[in-house]
Amino acid sequence: MKRMRRMMTGLGLDLSLLLAGPLWMLATDEVEGGGHWRTADREPAGLAPTPAEAPRL
């Protein structure tokens, strides 16, 4: 019985920690919910090098 209680407590703690991040993002307006993916900006973000700058293997 103790083992089951400890397992359920651990599961509840894990679940609450997994949900804390997304809930915090929603509560602090870090998530932009006003747009739709079809109207997103299509400009490159500049994260990857251009083909001319990429190293050749």
C-alpha positions as CSV (number, residue, x, y, z in Angstrom):
1,M,0.0,0.0,0.0
2,K,2.8,2.4,0.9
3,R,4.5,1.6,-2.4
4,M,1.4,2.4,-4.4
5,R,0.9,5.7,-2.6
6,R,4.5,6.6,-3.3
7,M,4.1,5.7,-6.9
8,M,0.9,7.8,-7.3
9,T,2.6,10.7,-5.5
10,G,5.5,10.5,-7.9
11,L,3.3,10.3,-10.9
12,G,1.3,13.3,-9.7
13,L,4.4,15.3,-9.1
14,D,5.8,14.3,-12.6
15,L,2.5,15.3,-14.2
16,S,2.4,18.6,-12.4
17,L,6.0,19.4,-13.4
18,L,5.3,18.5,-17.0
19,L,2.2,20.8,-17.1
20,A,3.8,23.7,-15.2
21,G,5.9,24.9,-18.2
22,P,3.1,25.2,-20.8
23,L,0.8,26.7,-18.2
24,W,3.4,29.3,-17.3
25,M,3.9,30.2,-21.0
26,L,0.2,30.7,-21.4
27,A,-0.2,32.7,-18.2
28,T,2.7,35.1,-19.1
29,D,1.5,35.6,-22.7
30,E,4.7,34.1,-24.1
31,V,2.5,32.2,-26.6
32,E,1.1,34.2,-29.4
33,G,-2.4,32.9,-30.0
34,G,-3.7,35.7,-32.3
35,G,-2.3,34.4,-35.6
36,H,-2.7,31.4,-37.8
37,W,0.1,29.3,-39.2
38,R,-1.1,30.1,-42.8
39,T,-0.5,33.8,-42.2
40,A,3.0,33.4,-40.7
41,D,6.0,35.3,-42.0
42,R,7.8,33.1,-44.6
43,E,11.1,35.0,-44.5
44,P,14.1,32.9,-43.5
45,A,15.2,33.2,-39.8
46,G,18.9,33.1,-40.7
47,L,19.6,30.1,-38.5
48,A,21.2,27.9,-41.2
49,P,24.1,29.0,-43.4
50,T,23.5,29.7,-47.0
51,P,24.6,27.1,-49.5
52,A,27.6,29.2,-50.4
53,E,28.7,29.5,-46.7
54,A,28.1,25.8,-45.9
55,P,31.2,23.6,-45.5
56,R,31.8,21.1,-48.2
57,L,32.3,17.5,-47.1
